[in-house]
């Protein structure tokens, strides 16, 4: 789960760029949110686990739909702002 290949890195970079373009999509067809939070290294591990769980649940929920008439990209990003 922690390893990141060059291919995965490139995919995430491209999806982040698509996310910037997605801001031009009408609000009714998109959802953007952001959170800046201070936390401990211990909580970071827990938060990463929560993100992975959420993505798996979102995948299951989306897959259950019988009618699939659009394709969406869901990006969840967590990165340090401190240097």
Protein Blocks (a to p, Z undefined) as FASTA:
>chain_A
ZZccfklmmmmmmmmmmmmmmmmpcfklgccddddddddfklmmmmmmmmmmmmmmmmmm
mmmpmbdcbdcddddddddfbZZ
